[in-house]
Amino acid sequence: MKETRLYMTSKFSHLSASQINLFKDTCQRKWYEIYINGETQPTSTALERGKIVHAHIENYILKGIQPPQDTDEGLIATSGVTLLPKFEQGKVFVEHSLDQFPPLSPTIKFKGFIDCLIAGDDYIEILDHKTTSAKKYMLTELDL
């Protein structure tokens, strides 16, 4: 029987929350196919919708642009705008990269972005915008 060894550091340059969730909660084989073999996966409708909602939220925070009311994505984004901060230089950061933080190990960096970071005088608040593909996965206001 032939022995196969996997040397992950040769192709594995960073780790992200998405990678961890896929490996831990979804499918380790799919994780391997994507992050080690470099196979691309088709984008789902739910993922595309989430990206559009995120863009509307970012435009609202950074530029004060109200989401459109004539699309589902705009209406989804609008439902939460009252909870979003107004942009303030040096205090509100949108899509804040984790690159500036020290790596978890000398060989593997953690890669990702914080959707919105609010730096107060004596606190830091992190917002993570989420959409869902089905109502059964939605959290109630109390759960949130």
N, C-alpha and C positions, 0 to 999 in steps of 0.2 A: 504494500500500500504506500502510495506516495504521500510524503508529508508536505503540507502547505503552511507557510508562515506568513503572517501579515505584519509588515513593518509600516505602521501607520504614519510615522513622522515623514516619510518620503512624499506622500501625497496629502497628508493631513496637516494643514497649516494653521487652522484656527478652529475654535469651538464657538457655537452660538446657542442661544436658548431654543431656537427652532430645531437645531440638530439634536439637542438633548431630548426635547419632547418627542421628536420623531423616533429616536432610538428607544427611549424609555416607555413611551405610551402607545406608539402606533405600530411600527414594524422595523425590526432591526435589519432585515434584508433590504427593505426600501432605502433605509439610511445608507447601507453599504453601497447600493447601486448608485445613489446620488452623490454621496460625499467621498467615496473612495474610487468608484469606477467613473465618475463624472457624467453619468447618464442624466439627461434632462427629462423633466416630467411635464406633462401638459398642465397649463394653468387652469384652475377651476373657476367657474362663474363666481363662486363665493369669494375666492381670493381676489379676483379682479374688482368685485364690488367693494371689498374691504380697502383696497388700494385707492379707489376713487373717493370713498368716505374719508380716508386719512388725508388725502389731498385737500378736500374741502375744509377739514378741521385745521390743517396747517395754514391754509390761506386765511381762515378766519382769525387765528391767533396772530399770525405775522402781519397781515395786511388789513384786517378788519372787514374782509369781504364776506358777506352773508352767503351761505350755501344756496344754490338754486332751489326753487320750490317746485320745479317742473320735472324732477327726476327722483327716483326712489332713493338714490345715494344722497342727494341733497336733503331730502326730508329726514333721512336717518341722521345725517350730520347735524341738521337743525335741531333735532330733539335733544341734543346735549350741549348746545353752544352756551346756554346760560351757566353751565358749570365750568366753562373754560376761562383761563386768564386772558387779559389783554397783554399784548407784547410790551415788554419793558426791557430795554437794553441792559445787559448785565445781570438781569434777574430772571428772565424767562427764556429758556433755551428749547428750541424745537429740533427734533431728530438729533439729539445730542449724542455724539459718538462715544463709545466706550474705549476707543483707542488710547485716550489720555490716561486711563487707569492702568496700574501695573498688571502684567500678565499673571495668570494663575500658576504658571510654571515657566521655566526658562525655554521650553520647547514648544508649548502650545499657548497661543493667545486666545482670549475670549473676545469675540467680535459681535457687535450689535449696536443698536441705537435706542436711546430713551426717547419715547414719543414726545414728552414734554417734561422738562425739569424746571421747577420754580424754586429759586433760591431766596428765601426770606432772611431777615436779620438774624434769626436764631433757629431756623429750621430749613429743611429741604423737602419739597414735595415732588413726587414722581407720578405722572399720569401715564397710563397705558391704555390707548384707545383700542377697543375691541368691537368687532362685528361677529356675527355668527351666521352659519349657513342654514340653520333651522330654529324655529321658535322654541323647540323642546330644549335647546341648549341655553336659552336666554336666562340670565339671572334676574330675579325680581329686584325692586328698589331696595328692599330690606336686605337681600343677600349682598347687594353691592355695598 
